[in-house]
């Protein structure tokens, strides 16, 4: 007598939970991803094999273009930016309107002397982003406005960190002057931004 084969039931996989997990992961990555902001000017940093990452928070940045212009990007905290602007205004004897203060909280980077800052802040936001400063922030033996930006930022929050991004073709005296200025205010620890280079293989 033939054996009776048991009836096979099709396997049903409930994908509801998998879809929920996929959507949660997608939402998480969208909300936590930090997009790289475009440079004010094109800067090609030197390469290195260092794999150290920049700190995520409380980071101010100095950009040095190949023709020796300096740009300063303050930390993104709006209230601390306003305090920085007030500090710089007091140091240089300048008062800023509420509209200028609001504009300063949104600037991508500062790349003009203090004497031109008010006119820069009055530009529409899109013009500010596209503006290429002919001089940058003064940083030489007679005027060290760039160092003042760093020093007044540290007066707002001494825990701020600094990263410097210089072009591979930036002249050495410019970078040396910057390092000496930071040394003068006893600020000796900072990051140098480089492009990744593949290390030697064994």
Sine and cosine of phi, psi and omega as CSV:
sin_phi,cos_phi,sin_psi,cos_psi,sin_omega,cos_omega
0.00,0.00,0.75,-0.67,-0.06,-1.00
-0.93,0.36,0.60,-0.80,0.02,-1.00
-0.96,0.28,0.66,-0.75,0.02,-1.00
-0.99,0.14,0.85,-0.52,0.02,-1.00
-0.99,0.16,0.73,-0.68,0.03,-1.00
-0.92,0.39,0.57,-0.82,-0.01,-1.00
-0.95,0.31,0.78,-0.63,0.00,-1.00
-1.00,0.04,0.72,-0.69,0.04,-1.00
-0.98,-0.19,0.71,-0.71,0.03,-1.00
-0.89,0.45,0.62,-0.79,0.01,-1.00
-0.99,0.17,0.80,-0.60,0.01,-1.00
-0.94,-0.34,0.86,-0.51,0.01,-1.00
-0.97,-0.23,0.86,-0.50,0.02,-1.00
-0.99,0.14,0.93,-0.37,-0.05,-1.00
-1.00,0.00,0.06,1.00,-0.06,-1.00
-0.86,0.52,-0.74,0.68,-0.02,-1.00
-0.90,0.44,-0.63,0.77,0.01,-1.00
-0.89,0.45,-0.66,0.75,0.03,-1.00
-0.90,0.44,-0.65,0.76,0.03,-1.00
-0.88,0.47,-0.69,0.72,0.00,-1.00
-0.90,0.43,-0.66,0.75,-0.01,-1.00
-0.88,0.47,-0.69,0.73,0.01,-1.00
-0.92,0.39,-0.62,0.78,0.04,-1.00
-0.89,0.46,-0.69,0.73,0.03,-1.00
-0.90,0.43,-0.68,0.73,0.02,-1.00
-0.88,0.48,-0.71,0.71,0.02,-1.00
-0.89,0.47,-0.67,0.74,0.00,-1.00
-0.87,0.50,-0.74,0.68,-0.05,-1.00
-0.93,0.38,-0.58,0.81,0.02,-1.00
-0.91,0.42,-0.67,0.74,-0.08,-1.00
-0.97,0.23,-0.44,0.90,-0.08,-1.00
-0.98,-0.20,-0.18,0.98,-0.02,-1.00
-0.94,0.33,0.73,-0.69,0.08,-1.00
-0.96,-0.27,0.90,-0.44,-0.03,-1.00
-0.99,0.14,0.64,-0.77,0.01,-1.00
-0.94,0.34,0.77,-0.63,0.01,-1.00
-0.98,0.20,0.61,-0.79,0.01,-1.00
-0.93,0.36,0.54,-0.84,0.05,-1.00
-0.94,0.35,0.52,-0.85,0.06,-1.00
-0.90,0.45,-0.67,0.74,0.11,-0.99
-0.76,-0.65,0.36,-0.93,-0.02,-1.00
-0.93,0.36,0.84,-0.55,0.00,-1.00
-0.77,-0.64,0.81,-0.59,0.04,-1.00
-0.95,-0.31,0.99,-0.17,-0.06,-1.00
-0.96,0.29,0.38,-0.93,0.07,-1.00
-0.91,0.40,0.35,-0.94,-0.03,-1.00
-1.00,-0.08,0.41,-0.91,0.08,-1.00
-0.42,-0.91,0.16,-0.99,0.03,-1.00
-0.98,-0.21,0.15,0.99,0.01,-1.00
-0.92,0.39,0.65,-0.76,0.01,-1.00
-0.91,-0.41,0.22,0.98,0.02,-1.00
-0.95,0.32,0.66,-0.76,-0.02,-1.00
-0.99,-0.13,0.50,-0.86,0.05,-1.00
-0.95,0.32,0.50,-0.87,0.10,-1.00
-0.90,0.43,0.51,-0.86,-0.07,-1.00
-0.99,0.15,-0.54,0.84,-0.13,-0.99
-0.88,-0.47,0.35,-0.94,0.09,-1.00
0.82,0.57,0.67,0.74,-0.06,-1.00
-0.93,-0.36,0.83,-0.56,0.16,-0.99
-0.96,-0.28,0.47,-0.88,-0.14,-0.99
-0.75,-0.66,0.63,-0.78,0.15,-0.99
-0.90,-0.43,0.81,-0.59,0.09,-1.00
-0.96,-0.28,0.72,-0.69,0.06,-1.00
-0.87,-0.49,0.90,-0.43,-0.02,-1.00
-0.98,0.20,0.19,-0.98,-0.05,-1.00
-0.93,0.38,-0.38,0.93,0.06,-1.00
-1.00,-0.08,0.24,0.97,0.18,-0.98
1.00,0.04,0.29,0.96,0.06,-1.00
-1.00,0.01,0.57,-0.82,-0.01,-1.00
-0.92,-0.40,0.67,-0.74,0.12,-0.99
-0.85,-0.53,0.58,-0.81,0.01,-1.00
-0.85,-0.53,0.79,-0.62,0.05,-1.00
-0.93,-0.37,0.93,-0.36,0.03,-1.00
-0.96,0.28,0.19,-0.98,0.05,-1.00
-0.88,0.47,0.33,-0.94,-0.14,-0.99
-1.00,0.10,-0.19,0.98,-0.01,-1.00
-0.88,0.47,0.87,-0.49,-0.12,-0.99
-0.89,0.46,-0.73,0.69,-0.04,-1.00
-0.92,0.39,-0.59,0.81,0.02,-1.00
-0.95,0.30,-0.53,0.85,0.11,-0.99
-0.88,0.47,-0.68,0.74,0.01,-1.00
-0.89,0.46,-0.64,0.76,0.04,-1.00
-0.90,0.43,-0.62,0.78,0.06,-1.00
-0.88,0.47,-0.70,0.71,0.00,-1.00
-0.89,0.45,-0.64,0.76,0.05,-1.00
-0.89,0.46,-0.66,0.75,0.02,-1.00
-0.88,0.47,-0.71,0.70,0.02,-1.00
-0.92,0.40,-0.61,0.79,0.05,-1.00
-0.88,0.47,-0.66,0.75,0.03,-1.00
-0.91,0.42,-0.65,0.76,-0.03,-1.00
-0.92,0.40,-0.58,0.81,-0.06,-1.00
-0.96,-0.28,0.20,0.98,0.07,-1.00
0.90,0.44,0.69,0.72,-0.03,-1.00
-0.81,-0.58,0.58,-0.81,0.10,-0.99
-0.91,-0.42,0.64,-0.77,-0.04,-1.00
-0.90,-0.43,0.64,-0.77,0.02,-1.00
-0.97,0.25,0.21,-0.98,0.03,-1.00
-0.88,0.47,-0.60,0.80,0.02,-1.00
-0.91,0.41,-0.65,0.76,0.02,-1.00
-0.92,0.38,-0.61,0.79,0.05,-1.00
-0.91,0.41,-0.68,0.74,0.02,-1.00
-0.89,0.46,-0.63,0.78,0.02,-1.00
-0.92,0.40,-0.58,0.81,-0.03,-1.00
-0.92,0.40,-0.53,0.85,0.01,-1.00
-0.92,0.39,-0.28,0.96,-0.06,-1.00
-0.95,-0.32,-0.11,0.99,-0.09,-1.00
-0.90,0.44,0.59,-0.81,0.05,-1.00
-0.96,0.27,-0.71,0.71,0.02,-1.00
-0.34,-0.94,0.44,-0.90,0.08,-1.00
-0.99,-0.17,0.79,-0.62,-0.01,-1.00
-0.65,-0.76,0.45,0.89,-0.04,-1.00
-0.78,-0.62,0.40,-0.92,0.12,-0.99
-0.90,0.45,0.33,-0.94,0.00,-1.00
-0.86,0.51,-0.53,0.85,0.00,-1.00
-0.91,0.42,-0.35,0.94,-0.01,-1.00
-0.95,-0.31,0.04,1.00,-0.10,-0.99
-0.91,0.42,-0.65,0.76,-0.02,-1.00
-0.88,0.48,-0.71,0.71,0.00,-1.00
-0.92,0.39,-0.55,0.83,0.04,-1.00
-0.91,0.41,-0.67,0.74,-0.02,-1.00
-0.94,0.35,-0.35,0.94,0.02,-1.00
-0.99,0.13,-0.19,0.98,0.04,-1.00
-0.93,0.37,0.49,-0.87,0.16,-0.99
-0.86,0.50,0.44,-0.90,-0.10,-0.99
-0.85,0.53,-0.64,0.77,-0.01,-1.00
-0.92,0.39,-0.59,0.81,0.05,-1.00
-0.92,0.38,-0.61,0.80,0.05,-1.00
-0.87,0.50,-0.70,0.71,-0.03,-1.00
-0.91,0.42,-0.54,0.84,-0.05,-1.00
-1.00,0.00,-0.13,0.99,-0.11,-0.99
-0.95,0.30,0.79,-0.61,0.07,-1.00
-0.95,-0.31,0.95,-0.32,-0.05,-1.00
-0.92,0.40,0.72,-0.70,0.05,-1.00
-0.96,0.28,-0.33,0.94,-0.08,-1.00
-0.86,-0.52,-0.53,0.85,-0.15,-0.99
0.97,0.24,-0.12,-0.99,0.05,-1.00
-0.98,0.19,0.78,-0.62,-0.02,-1.00
-0.84,0.54,0.73,-0.69,0.05,-1.00
-0.46,-0.89,1.00,0.04,0.05,-1.00
-0.53,-0.85,-0.19,-0.98,-0.09,-1.00
-0.93,0.37,-0.38,0.92,-0.05,-1.00
-0.99,-0.17,-0.55,0.84,0.00,-1.00
-0.76,-0.65,0.84,-0.54,-0.03,-1.00
-0.84,-0.54,0.82,0.58,-0.02,-1.00
-0.89,0.46,-0.57,0.82,0.00,-1.00
-0.87,0.49,-0.67,0.74,0.04,-1.00
-0.91,0.41,-0.57,0.82,0.05,-1.00
-0.89,0.46,-0.63,0.78,0.05,-1.00
-0.87,0.49,-0.69,0.72,0.01,-1.00
-0.91,0.40,-0.73,0.69,-0.06,-1.00
-0.90,0.44,-0.68,0.74,0.00,-1.00
-0.95,0.32,-0.47,0.89,0.12,-0.99
-0.91,0.41,-0.68,0.74,0.02,-1.00
-0.92,0.38,-0.44,0.90,0.08,-1.00
-0.93,0.37,-0.51,0.86,0.07,-1.00
-0.95,0.30,-0.71,0.70,-0.02,-1.00
-0.49,-0.87,0.96,-0.29,-0.03,-1.00
-0.92,0.38,-0.13,0.99,0.01,-1.00
-1.00,-0.01,0.04,1.00,0.05,-1.00
-0.86,0.51,0.54,-0.84,0.08,-1.00
-0.91,-0.41,0.40,-0.92,-0.07,-1.00
-0.82,-0.58,0.71,-0.71,0.12,-0.99
-0.85,-0.53,0.66,-0.75,-0.01,-1.00
-0.90,-0.44,0.79,-0.61,0.02,-1.00
-0.87,-0.49,0.95,-0.31,-0.02,-1.00
-0.92,-0.38,0.53,-0.85,0.05,-1.00
-0.96,0.29,0.51,-0.86,-0.01,-1.00
-0.89,0.46,-0.38,0.92,0.00,-1.00
-0.98,-0.18,0.11,0.99,0.06,-1.00
-0.90,0.44,0.73,-0.69,-0.02,-1.00
-0.91,0.41,0.65,-0.76,-0.06,-1.00
-0.85,0.53,-0.67,0.74,-0.01,-1.00
-0.83,0.55,-0.54,0.84,0.03,-1.00
-0.91,0.42,-0.74,0.67,-0.01,-1.00
-0.93,0.37,-0.61,0.79,0.03,-1.00
-0.89,0.46,-0.67,0.75,0.03,-1.00
-0.88,0.47,-0.63,0.78,0.04,-1.00
-0.90,0.43,-0.72,0.69,0.00,-1.00
-0.88,0.47,-0.65,0.76,0.01,-1.00
-0.91,0.41,-0.61,0.79,0.04,-1.00
-0.90,0.43,-0.65,0.76,0.06,-1.00
-0.92,0.40,-0.58,0.82,0.04,-1.00
-0.91,0.42,-0.60,0.80,-0.02,-1.00
-0.90,0.44,-0.48,0.88,0.05,-1.00
-0.99,-0.15,0.23,0.97,0.06,-1.00
0.86,0.51,0.65,0.76,0.07,-1.00
-0.91,-0.41,0.99,-0.16,-0.24,-0.97
-0.92,-0.39,-0.07,1.00,-0.04,-1.00
-0.89,-0.46,0.88,-0.48,0.02,-1.00
-0.43,-0.90,0.21,-0.98,0.00,-1.00
-0.98,-0.20,0.55,-0.84,0.15,-0.99
-0.94,-0.33,0.83,-0.55,-0.04,-1.00
-0.99,0.10,0.81,-0.59,0.00,-1.00
-0.76,-0.64,0.25,-0.97,0.13,-0.99
-1.00,-0.04,0.49,-0.87,-0.09,-1.00
-0.96,0.28,0.71,-0.70,0.04,-1.00
-0.85,-0.53,0.66,-0.75,0.02,-1.00
-0.94,0.33,0.80,-0.60,-0.02,-1.00
-0.95,0.30,0.23,-0.97,0.00,-1.00
-0.91,0.41,0.63,-0.77,0.06,-1.00
-1.00,0.00,0.57,-0.82,-0.04,-1.00
-1.00,0.05,0.00,0.00,0.00,0.00
